[in-house]
Amino acid sequence: MRKEDLETVIGLEVHVELATESKMFCGCSTEFGAPPNSNVCPICLGMPGALPVLNKKAVEYAMRAALALNCEIASFCKFDRKNYFYPDLPKAYQVSQSDQPLAKNGYIDIKVDGETRRIRINRIHMEEDAGKLLHAGDDIAAASSSLVDLNRSGVGLIEIVSEPDIRSPEEARLYLMELRTILQYLGVSDCKMEEGSLRCDANVSVRPRGSNDYGTKTEIKNMNSFRSVFRGLEYEAERQKEAVLAGESIVQETRHWDEVRGITVSMRSKEEAHDYRYFPDPDLVPLTIDRSWVEEIRRDLPELPAAKRQRFVTEYNLPEYDAEVLTASRNVADFFDATVRLFPDPKAVS
């Protein structure tokens, strides 16, 4: 078997910080860059007896994203406690959604070498963010100590989980870019990877080309830019292919992307299934979503990037390249539309 006979299989888990002014279950500010532990209260600090209240705007933003990503909105969903211990998780559990998420069965279409590829979305669920560890050292592995900042604890997130439909690091980059553009058009997140409001974990495996079975996967963390995602996936896919060709077994584990050295490093082994002991959060009532609310949000959606690109090509007779550049930013696209209304020569304006 040659390296060319092996196919890369990638699935992405994207965490998106919602652009609400207050956190998911309390009134604390979501301001980025505030002094450590200044945007906190008994609820997001996990103090005994503090009761959470769901942020309605966070639910609206989550539904906007789900509808724009062609998902089915559940009429009933609930919040669960995901139990695990980590220093930046003061309650020792994270409020998330397990078996009954907000939305399922969506997709994003991307253009790869002139052809349309559909990447399916398995689910979108709401959850709260954890805090942030500040490591005294070059990275988590070499840190001599860590400080805990809980300003981010309780900030509203959605997690967008793709199916393992991505077949190359380039497809992963294109998927992420299209996803970010859609979310920015919606105004539900600023998607600043450098500030952590868009974070991506990747599951990577390889298999013989043409096979329907999946190989043993590894999870890669700490990819905080599109360049990091591309380089991290490229390295890990090559590492696994070389290991398979050398007769070695791939270990199911979580790996850390080392940006400086350009390699992935083993962090911890990963069992087939986590024992998070999910159970319904007794402090939060289940959420029943009226269909009229869903349709109201659907009617309020803006023209999305793919539709705008197509309109620029057909209505204005622009080349596809021009349309892609102009629609990469909603502000630029709207400015172009407004300018053409004043000066009806689309190509000259482009």
Order of alpha helices (4+ residues) and beta strands (2+ residues): beta-alpha-beta-beta-beta-beta-beta-beta-beta-beta-beta-alpha-beta-beta-alpha-beta-beta-beta-beta-alpha-alpha-alpha-alpha-alpha
